[in-house]
Amino acid sequence: MPALDRRQFLACGALATGGALMTSRLAFAGAGLSSRFVFIILRGALDGLTAMPPHGDADYARLRGELAIGAPGSANGALELDNLFGLHPRLEFMHEAFLARELVAFHAVASPYRERSHFDGQDVLENGYARPHATQTGWLNRALGAVGSGRKELAVALGQNVPLVMRGPSPVASWSPSRLAALDEDTLDRVADLYASDPVLSRRLADALSANAIAAAAQEEDTAQEQAAAGSAPDMAADASPEMPAEGAASGQSQLLAKRESARGRAGARYVEVVRAAAGFLRREDGPQIAVFDATGWDTHANEGAAQGQLALRLAALDAGLRTLKEQLGPVWKDTAVLVATEFGRTAATNGTRGTDHGTGAAAFLLGGAIQGGRVVCDWPGLSQRALYQERDLKPTLDLRAVMKGVLSEHLQVPGNALESNVFPDSREARALAGLIRA
């Protein structure tokens, strides 16, 4: 690999601002499939019985108590999917997608994992095997090798770390929002001079700056569109600050709540930045076709809330992010499939702190313009005491790998033999779901 001279290096990085590429290379070249795939991991175990309430189950309201979501048509009731299931009232965009036949909702779904460790559950969700720590590579990375695109790097991971699902022999790119100020030209000059003689570092730094340029260009385009839509009105949000209480009036509890809300606000802003960056990468004709990022904070052991509360706020943020993703992808949305999944569900009954504990069966969602949607896929086991898994959890009746196989097979054209032998070993009992993707 030839070293870059200083001029080449600076040309690659002239537009770079606001982010940091964490992995080795970002070289987008060659035509390939038009299909786009986004995998969103909800870390912490989403409560599927709240996100997708089975309002038609006679045992639901009794079992959930104050955490139960009301039936469609009631105050703060579920958004109706069918006679049995609904969506949480804060999942408005997802409901719109369902009505537009762009969303398939899955319930009583789980990976092969049956214990309740977040760490191990996420490992199984991402490694594609039936047990934790079976491998150091991820199912999506292994699938990349079988896609057969001419692109050097088909996928990009967005976040502080490359998740296990994206680790492996296939090269992937990675981008993270930066907490540092953009480098000035003088600093770039010095870095270029320092690394110009090293063929590996000079190329990697140039690729990093190129990736940041893509993200920055996408953000600038988004800002310009928003200002045009608003009639070029100045954005006052950046200068606004919350009204402070009078000296001595804020209690310790209110200060703690204020800190938590501030942290949530920063996390929300970074989440929006990641979603926008993902769309910026995917909508490029010469960009990656696959993106992975995660959302945290779903471990609702206490004060979970129902139609209102902490879980409702997280669901609303997720929903808004999905809406933003569709808006930012524009015409690429019609070729896009988005899978939203979590490591396991939560207990069917509430606990003593008005929350839920680690469970088993969960909900998952597949949406996008490429999806043959408008339906619920579920073999509902029921919520009676004898129907529960270990008398405490929603019993899983669908293997999440069957959903993943269906998407990879129909949407990304991963061959069936590769799915069985390499991507999801020892999973023949989890037969790929057919008909998830529009013909």
Residue pairs with C-beta under 8 A, 6 or more apart in sequence:
1 199
1 200
1 203
2 199
3 196
3 197
3 198
3 199
3 202
3 203
4 12
4 196
4 202
4 203
4 206
5 196
6 189
6 192
6 193
6 196
8 206
9 192
9 195
9 196
9 202
9 205
9 206
9 209
10 185
10 188
10 189
10 192
12 206
12 207
12 209
12 210
12 213
13 188
13 205
13 206
13 209
13 210
13 212
13 213
14 213
15 212
15 213
15 216
15 217
16 182
16 183
16 208
16 209
16 210
16 212
16 213
16 216
17 182
17 212
17 213
17 216
18 177
18 178
18 182
18 212
18 215
18 216
18 219
19 175
19 176
19 177
19 178
19 211
19 212
19 215
19 216
19 277
20 175
20 176
20 177
20 178
20 180
20 208
20 212
21 173
21 174
21 175
21 176
21 207
21 208
21 209
21 211
21 212
22 160
22 161
22 162
22 174
22 175
22 176
23 157
23 162
23 172
23 173
23 174
24 171
24 204
24 207
25 152
25 153
25 171
25 173
25 203
25 204
25 207
26 153
26 156
26 173
26 175
26 207
26 208
26 210
26 211
27 152
27 153
27 207
28 151
28 152
28 153
28 284
28 286
28 287
28 288
29 150
29 151
29 152
29 286
30 149
30 150
30 151
30 152
30 286
31 150
31 151
32 147
32 149
32 150
32 151
32 154
32 289
33 147
33 149
33 289
33 412
33 413
34 335
35 289
35 335
35 336
35 337
35 370
35 411
35 412
35 413
36 282
36 289
36 290
36 291
36 329
36 332
36 335
36 336
36 337
36 368
36 370
37 289
37 290
37 291
37 336
37 337
37 338
37 339
37 407
37 411
37 412
38 278
38 282
38 290
38 291
38 292
38 293
38 325
38 336
38 337
38 338
38 339
38 368
39 140
39 165
39 290
39 291
39 292
39 338
39 339
39 341
40 292
40 293
40 294
40 295
40 318
40 338
40 339
40 340
40 341
41 122
41 125
41 126
41 163
41 165
41 292
41 293
41 294
41 295
41 341
41 342
41 343
42 294
42 295
42 298
42 318
42 340
42 341
42 342
43 118
43 122
43 294
43 295
43 296
43 298
43 342
43 343
44 118
44 296
44 297
44 298
44 299
44 300
44 342
44 343
45 118
45 121
45 298
45 299
45 342
45 343
45 344
45 345
45 346
45 358
45 359
45 362
46 298
46 342
46 345
46 346
46 362
46 363
47 298
47 300
47 304
47 311
47 345
47 346
47 356
48 107
48 342
48 345
48 346
48 361
48 362
48 363
48 394
49 60
49 64
49 345
49 346
49 348
49 363
49 394
50 64
50 67
50 69
50 88
50 304
50 306
50 311
50 315
51 87
51 88
51 91
51 315
51 363
52 81
52 85
52 86
52 87
52 88
52 105
52 107
52 363
53 60
53 68
53 69
53 78
53 85
53 86
53 87
53 88
54 60
54 84
54 85
54 107
54 380
54 383
55 69
55 70
55 71
55 72
55 77
55 78
55 84
55 85
55 86
56 71
56 83
56 84
56 85
57 84
57 380
57 382
57 383
59 382
59 383
59 384
60 68
60 383
61 68
63 348
63 349
63 383
64 348
64 349
64 350
65 349
65 350
66 306
66 350
66 354
67 304
67 305
67 306
67 350
67 354
67 356
68 306
69 76
69 77
69 78
69 86
69 88
69 89
69 306
69 307
70 76
70 77
70 78
70 307
71 77
71 78
71 86
72 78
72 79
72 80
72 86
76 89
76 306
76 307
76 308
77 86
77 89
77 307
78 85
78 86
78 87
78 88
78 89
79 86
79 87
79 88
79 89
79 91
79 92
79 95
80 86
81 87
81 95
81 98
81 105
81 376
82 376
84 376
84 380
85 105
85 107
85 376
85 378
87 94
87 95
87 98
87 105
88 307
88 312
88 315
89 307
89 312
90 307
90 312
90 313
90 315
90 316
90 319
91 315
91 316
91 318
91 319
92 319
93 319
93 320
93 322
93 323
93 326
94 103
94 319
94 322
94 365
94 367
97 103
97 322
97 367
97 373
98 105
98 373
98 374
99 374
100 373
100 374
101 371
101 372
101 373
101 374
102 367
102 368
102 369
102 371
102 373
102 374
103 365
103 366
103 367
103 371
103 373
103 374
104 365
104 366
104 367
104 371
104 372
104 373
104 374
104 375
104 376
104 377
104 436
105 363
105 364
105 365
105 375
105 376
105 377
105 378
106 363
106 364
106 365
106 366
106 376
106 377
106 378
106 398
106 400
106 403
107 361
107 363
107 376
107 378
107 380
108 361
108 378
108 379
108 380
108 381
108 394
108 395
108 396
108 397
108 398
109 341
109 361
109 362
109 363
109 364
109 378
109 396
109 397
109 398
109 399
109 400
109 403
110 344
110 345
110 360
110 361
110 362
110 396
110 398
110 399
110 400
111 121
111 124
111 125
111 343
111 344
111 399
111 400
111 401
112 124
112 129
112 130
112 131
112 399
112 401
112 427
113 120
113 121
113 124
113 125
113 131
113 132
113 343
113 344
114 360
115 121
116 344
116 357
116 358
116 359
116 360
117 132
118 299
118 343
118 358
119 132
120 132
120 133
121 132
121 343
121 344
122 164
122 343
123 132
123 133
123 164
124 130
124 131
124 132
124 343
125 165
125 341
125 342
125 343
125 400
126 138
126 139
126 163
126 164
126 165
127 133
127 134
127 135
127 137
127 138
127 139
127 164
127 165
128 135
128 138
128 139
128 142
128 401
128 404
128 423
128 424
128 425
128 427
129 135
129 424
129 425
129 426
130 426
130 427
136 164
136 167
137 164
137 167
137 168
137 169
138 163
138 164
138 165
138 166
138 167
138 168
139 165
139 404
139 423
139 424
140 155
140 165
140 166
140 290
140 292
141 155
141 165
141 166
141 167
141 168
141 169
141 170
141 172
142 168
142 169
142 170
142 422
142 423
143 408
143 412
143 414
143 418
143 419
143 423
144 154
144 155
144 168
144 170
144 172
144 290
145 169
145 170
145 418
145 422
146 414
146 415
146 418
146 422
146 423
147 154
147 412
147 413
147 414
148 413
149 289
151 286
151 288
151 289
152 171
153 171
153 172
153 173
153 288
154 170
154 172
154 288
154 289
154 290
155 166
155 170
155 172
155 173
155 288
155 289
155 290
155 291
155 292
156 172
156 173
156 174
156 175
156 278
156 281
156 287
156 288
156 290
156 291
156 292
157 163
157 166
157 172
157 173
157 174
157 175
157 291
157 292
157 293
158 174
158 175
158 176
158 274
158 277
158 278
158 291
158 292
158 293
159 174
159 176
159 274
159 293
159 294
160 176
162 172
162 174
163 292
163 294
165 292
166 172
166 174
166 292
173 207
173 211
173 288
175 211
175 212
175 215
175 277
175 281
177 270
177 273
177 274
177 277
183 191
191 205
192 202
195 201
195 202
195 205
196 202
214 280
214 281
214 284
214 287
215 277
215 280
215 281
217 280
218 276
218 277
218 279
218 280
218 281
218 283
218 328
219 273
219 276
219 277
219 280
221 280
222 276
222 328
227 233
227 235
242 258
245 254
250 258
264 313
267 296
267 297
268 317
271 295
271 317
271 321
272 320
272 321
272 324
274 293
275 293
275 321
275 324
275 325
275 328
276 324
276 328
278 291
278 293
278 325
279 324
279 325
279 328
279 329
280 328
281 287
281 288
281 291
282 288
282 289
282 291
282 329
282 332
282 336
283 328
283 329
283 330
283 332
289 412
290 412
295 314
295 317
295 318
295 321
297 314
298 311
298 314
298 342
300 310
300 311
300 346
300 355
300 356
301 351
301 353
301 355
301 356
301 357
302 351
302 353
302 354
302 355
303 309
303 310
303 353
303 354
303 355
304 310
304 311
304 350
304 354
304 355
304 356
305 311
305 312
306 312
318 340
322 338
322 340
322 367
325 338
326 333
326 369
329 336
333 368
333 369
334 369
334 370
335 369
335 370
336 368
336 369
336 370
337 366
337 367
337 368
337 370
337 371
337 407
337 411
337 436
337 437
338 365
338 366
338 367
338 368
339 364
339 365
339 366
339 403
339 404
339 407
340 364
340 365
340 366
340 367
341 362
341 364
341 365
341 400
341 403
342 362
342 364
344 358
344 359
344 360
344 361
344 362
345 359
345 360
345 361
345 362
345 363
345 393
345 394
346 356
346 357
346 358
346 359
346 362
346 393
347 356
347 357
347 358
347 359
347 392
347 393
348 359
348 383
348 388
348 392
348 393
348 394
349 356
349 392
350 356
351 357
359 392
359 393
359 394
360 389
360 390
360 393
360 394
360 395
360 396
361 381
361 389
361 393
361 394
361 395
361 396
361 397
362 394
362 396
364 400
364 403
366 373
366 403
366 407
366 436
367 373
370 411
370 437
370 438
371 436
371 437
371 438
372 435
372 436
372 437
372 438
372 439
377 398
377 433
378 397
378 398
379 397
379 398
380 397
381 387
381 394
381 395
381 397
383 394
385 391
387 395
388 394
388 395
389 395
389 396
399 427
399 429
399 430
401 424
401 427
401 430
402 430
402 431
402 432
402 433
403 433
403 436
404 424
405 419
405 423
405 424
405 427
405 430
405 431
405 432
405 433
406 432
406 433
406 434
406 435
406 436
406 437
407 436
407 437
408 414
408 419
408 423
409 416
409 419
409 432
410 434
410 435
410 436
410 437
411 436
411 437
414 423
416 432
419 432
420 427
420 428
424 430
